[in-house]
Amino acid sequence: MKKIAEDEIVENDEAESTQGLEIAAGEAESVGSLEQEAEKLKMPFLKKSVLVFPEVLSLIPEDIAKGNQMIAFEKAGTLVKVGLVDPHNINALNVLRFVSEKTQLRFEVNLISAAVFRDMVTQYSGNAEKAIAEATEALRDEEDEANPIIGSSRAENNVQSAPVTKLLSVIIRHAIEGKASDIHIEPFDKEYRVRFRVDGVLYSSLTVPLEVGRAVISRIKILANLKIDERRKPQDGRFNVIESGHPVDFRVSSLPVMEGEKVVLRLLDKENKLASLENMGIVGRCGDILVKSIQEPFGIILITGPTGSGKSTTLYSCLEVLNKEDRNIVTLEDPVEYTIAGINQSQINPEIGYTFASGLRSILRQDPNVIMVGEIRDNETAELTIHAALTGHLVLSTLHTNSSIGAIPRLIDMGVEAFLLASSLRVVAAQRLVRRICEKCKHEVKVSNKIREYLVNQIEGISVEDLARYGITADKPIALFEGSGCDDCSNLGYRGRIAIFEAIEVDSGMKDIISEQNGGEQFIKEYAKKQGMITMKQDGILKAITGKTTFSEIERVTEGSRSVGGDVDDA
């Protein structure tokens, strides 16, 4: 890897005469020859253009980037990766040396083709910095910072002005191209910060002046049909955009905070197809329990976990399996995130008294076979769900608890009678989402003896048959994997997410414990272990061993520590 730092960029005027390599010869130059050239020069080769975060793009100003055919595309700590069309361009190397001296950054030069450079440099035209500057200029004379934009006609014209609209478009486009699931726009230390959640992890994208941030939030509220002059209480709304020819829905949530108002936008791509249970990572014994339960004619299937753990996606995947012409499937959701043909989906509206409880009463008069209740939030909804299951309906729902074992005492705490719960429950599951290792740059990593011993202890007690379902055999040594970062995963080492899962089957023995021991957590835990239950952490470790995710991801998501037993690369 060729790295350029302050003491590594050496001016060499004589080298100007050796520019006969002509790396920037244009599109006619084949990718193969460029790869060979990069190999000869012992430098990385960037095959295709990548999305660049604005703060990275701005490290090299647009005019200098265009004049020298180079572009910064990734930053990790003090190391910045730069794409350069001609690696013998002395002026470009001098620019990097100058920036290195001023900022203490180190630069790694990557060879790129002229075509890739032309494609990537267009991101300057949608550069958030330029859009921020334009919006600031447009608002400077119009907005009094002490009296932020509220409901006047003049203010409404301001927040719908071209610079503010352009800035919001840039933010949205970068989120979509970066495959973000959420956009956070929040006041932070006398400015507004924009962050994207990608594969479950938040990344800072850019910061904007306070008055510009307020204008962007007001613009979002207008698009979502919210009251822009209401800043004292939370509001929810929706809007949609067409990006690259396909529609994307945005679910908007505004929240008053100490410094002002925060807005979160959830991206819902209508063209995203629901993954199957197997593709989501619900496999092995846990998968068998869930698939078996959804074929039952009645009973409750409960998926637990915190917000953002993929519970609704799992329920949607179950509904896809159940979606047959001879079944009447009705859902109550808040909100309806994805529409499925053949299923009657209804969105609750508490403002008019249409809640999960009142909606469930109405659904029972609609002759359903399968009911999905978005979430059990209170005693009334819980009791109606139990009633629906006991009267011959299959009910799927979610509950906010940390584990599947904790769901049963939680329902009893809500006021549900233990004997009714024992009669109606079929399966209680819990899940989290972890990032998948990018398949293009996945490689095996060294495993220390301490880590190996820790992994063996964690999966001890799992039957040989269950291990075989994951592809793990006694003669196969334990291995761990990581992604080194490549163009396909935007150099993160991860691409997409997968569920780690646990499920408790409510059989006759479990029914007795629920009814006789009043759902005692310790009794449930001991019985689940006798059943051969694979816990969520064990499921995750098995997926790490088989190269689906990393050990550090499992430790992060299951509230552990990556350094348990020593780092992965410890001797």
N, C-alpha and C positions, 0 to 999 in steps of 0.2 A: 504494500500500500504506500503510495507516494504522498507524504505529508509535508506541507509547507508551513513553517513557522517563521518567527522573526529572524532567527539566525540561519534559516534554510533557504530563504529567497535571496539569491545572490545575483546582482546585476552583472550582466555579461554582454557587452555590446557586440562582441565578436560573434555571438550566437545568432545575431540577426541575419547573418549571411547563410545560416543553415536552415532557413525556413522552407527549404525545398520539399520538406515532407508534405506540406500543403494539406493538412488535415481538414481544413475548411473548404475543400474543393467543391462541395455542394451535394445535391441529392444523388448525383450520378455515382458517388462513391458508395460502394456496397458496405453493408453492416459487417460482413465477413472480413473485409480488408481492414476496417476500423478496429475490429476485435483483435486482429493480428497485430496491428500497430500498437494498441493498448498493451498487449502482452509483451511486445518488444520493449516498450517504454516502462514496463512494470508498474502500470497504473490501472485503477478500476475503469470499467467501461459502462456507461449508463445507456442502456439500449433504447429506452423509450421515455417519453416525458412523464413527469410526476406532478401531483398537486403540491404547491409550495405554500406554507403558511406565511402570511403577510410580514411578520416580524423577521423571518428568515430572508424573504425576498428583498426587504428593504436594506439588508446589510451591504448590498451593492446597488447604488442608484441606477435608475433605468437608463439614463444617457450613457453612463460608463459601461453598463452591461451590454447595451447594443453596440457601442463603439468597439468593444473588445471581444464580443461574442462569448461572454461568460455569464454564468448565473449561479447564485447560491441557492441550493435546493434542500438542504437538511442541516440541522444544528443539534448537537448532543453535547451538553456542557460547553466546553470552550472549543470543541472541534466542529468546524463548519465544512460541509462538502460542497464543492464548487464544480459545476460542469463547464468545461472549456473546449471550444471547437479546435483551437490551435494551441497545443501545450507548449509551443516554442515562441509564443507571443510575449516578448520581453516586457512590453508595456503592461499587459495584463498581470504578469507576475509581479511587476513593481507595484501595481495597484494593491494586490493582495498583501505585499510586504508592508505597504503604508498602513493599510487597515489593521494588519496584525500588530504593528507598533502602537497604534492608537487604542486598540481595544483589547489587546492581549489574547486575541483569538488565534487558533491554529487552523490552517486550511489544508484540506485534502483535495487534490485536483482529480477530477474524473473526466475522461475523454467522452465527448458527445458529438453526434453528427450535427451538421448545419440544420438539417430538417428538424431534429429534436429541439435544438436551440430556438428555432423560429416558432415552434409550437409552445415551448415553455415561456418565452419572453412575452407572449400575448397576455400572460397573467398580470403583467404590469398594468395593462389597460383596465383590468378589473381590480387593480391594487386597492386594498382598503385604505392605505395611507392617503392616496390621492383622493379617494371618495370622502375621507374624513376631512381633509383640508378644504375641499369644495363645500361640504356641508357646514363646516365651521364658518367659512367666509359668508355663505348665504344667510346664516342665522345671526351673524355678529351684530348687524344693525337692526335685527328684527326682534331679538329676544332679550329681555331683561332677566339676568340670572337670578335676581331676587324674586322674580315673579314668573316661574316656569310656565311653559306652554299649557294653557287650559282651554276652556271651551269656546273662545271667541272665534269669529269667522276668520280673522286675520291669522290667528294661531293655527287653525285648521289648514289654511292655505300653506302656511310654512311647513307643517309636518308632511304635507303632500307634495312639497316642492321637489324638483328633479334631483338635487344633490342628496337629500335625505332618502328618497326612493332608491337612488343608485346605490347608496351605502348599504341599505337593507338588502338589495338584490345581490350585492357582492357577498355579504355575510351568508345569505341563504345558499348562493351557488357554491361557495366554499364548503358549507356544511354538507350539501348533497354530494359533491364530488369527493369529499373526504369520508363519505359513508357514515356520517354522524347520526346518532339516534336522537340527540337533544341539543338545543342551543340555549345557553344560559347568558342572559344580558342583565348585569347586576351592578348597582352602585358600589364603588370600592375606592375608598381613600380619595375623595374629591374628583373622581372620574368614573366612567363606566367600563367594566371589563366584560369581554365576550369570550365565552369558553364553549368548546364542543366536547360532547361525550362520544367517544369512538370505542366500540367494543367494551363498553362499560367503564371506561376510564376517562376522566375529564382532562382536557388539554387547554391551556390558555391560548387564545388566538390573537386578540388585539385589545387595545384599550382606546377609548375615545373620550374627548372632553365631556364634561358634565352636561352642557347644554345640548350637545349633539346626541348623547345617550338618551336624554329625555325626549328629544324629537323622534328618535328611532322607536322608542317605546310607544309614544303616542301614535306613530304611523302604524305600528303593529296592532294597536288597539282599534284603530279605525278599520283596518283590514278584517279584524276578527269581530267587528260589530260590537265592540265594548264601549263603555262610557269613558271618554278620555279625561273628563273632569272629575271622575271618581277615583281617588287615590287613597281612600281610607279603608277600603275593604277588598278582599280578593275577588277576582273576576275570572271567568273561564269562557273561552270561545274557540272558534275554528276559522280557518281560511285555507285556500288551496292555490297552488301555482302550477304552471306548466313548465317543466324544465327538460330540455333536450327532447321535446316531443311527448313526454309522458307526465301524467298528473301526480303531484305530491301534496298530500294533506298535512296541515299543521294544526296541532292541538295547542292552544295558547292558555297559559295560566299566569295571571299577574298576582303579585303579593306585595303588600306594603311592608317595607323594612325600615330600620332606623334611619338609613341614609337617603331613602327615597322610595323607589318602586323597582322590584325585580320581576323580570318576565322570563319564563321558560317555554320554549317551543319544542314539542315532540314531533318528530318527522315520521309520517306514516306513508310509505311509498305504496301506492295502490297496485303497482306491478310486481311487488315482492310476493312470491308464492310461499304458502305455508310449508314449513319443513315437516317431513314425516317424523314420527316418534323416534325412529332409529337414527335418522340424520341429526336429530337434536341431541343424541347421545343417551337416550333412554333405552338401555339394552340390558341383557343378562336377566338375572332373577327379578330385578326391579321392573324391567320392561314387561316381563311375563305377567307379573302381578297386576300391573295397570291394564294391559291388553285384555286379560281375563276378566277383570272387573267391569270394563266398559261394555262387555257382552252380556252382562247380567240384565234382567228385565227391570229391576228396581233396586233402590239403595242409594247411598251417598258416596261419591268419589270426591275427596277433598285434597286440594293441592295447597301447600303452605309455603311461606317464604316472604321476605321483605319486598318492598316496591322495587320493580326493575329486575326481579329474579326470573322472569320468563313464565310465570304461572299462567297468564292468559294465553300465551302462545301454545303452551302444552294443552290447555283446555280446547283451544281451536283445533289443534291437531287431532285430539280425541273426537271432536265433533265431525271432522272430515271422515274419520273411520266410520262413524255412526250414520252419516248422512245418506240415507237410502230413501227411496220413494215411499216405502210403506211406513215410515216413521214421521211423526210430527215433532219437530225440534223447535223449541222456543227459547230465546235467550233474553236475559235482563242484564244490561251492561251500563257502565259509567266510565268512559263513553264507549260507543261502538267503534273499535279500532280498525277492524277489517271486516268487510262484508263477504259472506259466503253464500253462493247461490243455493237455493233450496232450503235455507234455514231462516226462520222468522226472528229477526233481531230487533230488540226494542231498547231504546235508551231512556234511562230514568231521568226525571227532572224534579229534584226536591223542592224547587221554588214554587211549583204548582201542586205539591203534595204527592207527586208520582215517585215513590221511593221503592227500594227493593222489596220491602214488606207489602206495600199496597199493590205493586206490580205482580208479585208472586200470587196474591189472592186472585187477581184477574187471570193470570196464566192458567191457573188450575181449572178455570171455566172454559179454556180453549182446547180441551181434549188433547193434552200433550202426551207424548211417549217419553221424550227426553227434555229436561229443563236445565239450562245453565244459568246460575245466579252469579253475577260478577264477583261479589264479595259478601261474606257473612259479617256484618258489622255490629249487630245488636241482638238482643234476646228475641225480639219479635221475628226477625228474619230467620234466626236459627231455628225457632220452633216451627215456623211455617215450612222450612226446608225439611225438617224431620217429618212433619205431617205429610208433605208431598211424597217423600220416599216410602213412608209406611202405607200409602194408599196406591202403590203400584207404579210409581214413576222413578226413572233413573235421573238423579240430580247430580250435576257437576258444579263445584263451587270452589272458592279460594278463601283462605284465612291468613291473617298476618301473625305468624309465629316463627320462631327461629328453627324449629325442628318438627318432624312429624310426630314424635313422642309428645311434645308439648301441646299439640293441637287438641288432644282429647281432654286433658284437665282445663284447657282454656274454654272449651265449649261448656263444660260443666260449671265453670265459674260464671259463664253467661247466664246460667239458670236453666240449662237443658237437663232434664231428668236422665240420670245415668242409664237406667234400663231402656229408655227410648233410644238413646244414643247407641247402645249396644245392639239394638234390633235393627237400626237403619244404616249404620256405617258399613261400607264394604272395603274401602282402602283409604289410608291417610298417607300422603306422600309429601316430601319437601324437596326443594331444589334451589340451586344457585346457577349462575352463568359464569363460565370462565372463558378466557380467550383461547382460541385454537392456535396451535403453532402453524405458521405458514409452511405449506408443503413444499414450496419452491426452494426455501433456504433452510430447511430443517436439517439438523445434524446432531449426532450423539455427543453428549458431554461427559467429562470425567466425573465419576461418583466416588466420594470419599467413603471410607469404611464406616464412619459414624452415620452418614446419611443412609448407606445401604442397610445398616443394622436398624435404623429408625424405620425405614420402609418395610422391612421384613416384620418388625414388631407390629406395625399398623395393620398389615394384611393377614396377620396370624389368626387362624381360626376360620378363615374363608375356605370353603370346601374346594377340593381339586376340580370338581365339575364346574363350580362357579368361576374359578380362575380360568379354566379352559374356555369359557364363554367369552372371555376378554382376549383370548389368544395368549395366555400366560401358562407356561408349563414348567415343571420342576427342573428340567434340564436347560432351561433358557435363563441366562444370567440377567440380573436386574440392570436395566439401562434407563437413563433419562435423556431427554432431548431439549433442544432450544432452537430458536430461529435466529440466524445471524443477521437478518435484514436484507431485503432486496427490493427491486422495483415494484414487484407485485404487492408487497405488503407495506409500501411507503417506508421501507427500512425500519419497521417496528418489530419485525420478527413474529408478529401475530396477524392472522387474518380470519375474521369471523369469530363466532362464539359457539360453545357447546355446553350442554347442561350437565351438572353433577347432581345425582339423584339418590333418594332413599325412599323406600315404601314399606309400610306396615300393612300386612293383610289381616283383616279383622275376621279371624276364624272363630270356631266355637270356644276355644280356650281364651282368646282375647276378649270375646263377649263376656265371659264369666268374670274376667278381671275388671272390665269396665263397670259392670253392674254390681259386683260384690265388693270390689275394693274402691269404688267411687272414682275410677280412673286414676288411681295413684301412679305418679310418673315412674317411680322406681320399680313397681311391679310390672308396668308396661315395658320398661326398658329390659328387665330380666327376661320376660317372656319373648320379646322381639329377638333377643340374642339366641334363645333356644330355637326360634323359627329359622335361624340362619340369616337374619337381616344383614345386609351390606349397608353400612352407614354412608352418609354423603361424603365424608372425608375419605373413606376407603374406596368408594366409587371413583373419586377424583384421583387418588393415588394410582389406582389401576389404570386410569386413562393417561396419567403422566408416564407410567412405565411403558405403556403401549404407544407413546408418541403422539397422543392427541393434544395434550397441553403440557405446560411446564410445572415442575414441582413448586416453583415460586408462586405461580398463579394459584395453585391449590392452597398453599399456606396463606396467601393474601386473602382469598375469598372465604376460607373457613376460619378466619380470625387467628391464624397461627403465626409463626415467624419463619421466614426463609432460612434463618440461621439455626433452626432446631437441629442439634447434633452436628453443627458445623456447616459452612457454606458448601455448595455443590462441588466447587472446584478445590476444596481442601484436600491436602494429601492424606 
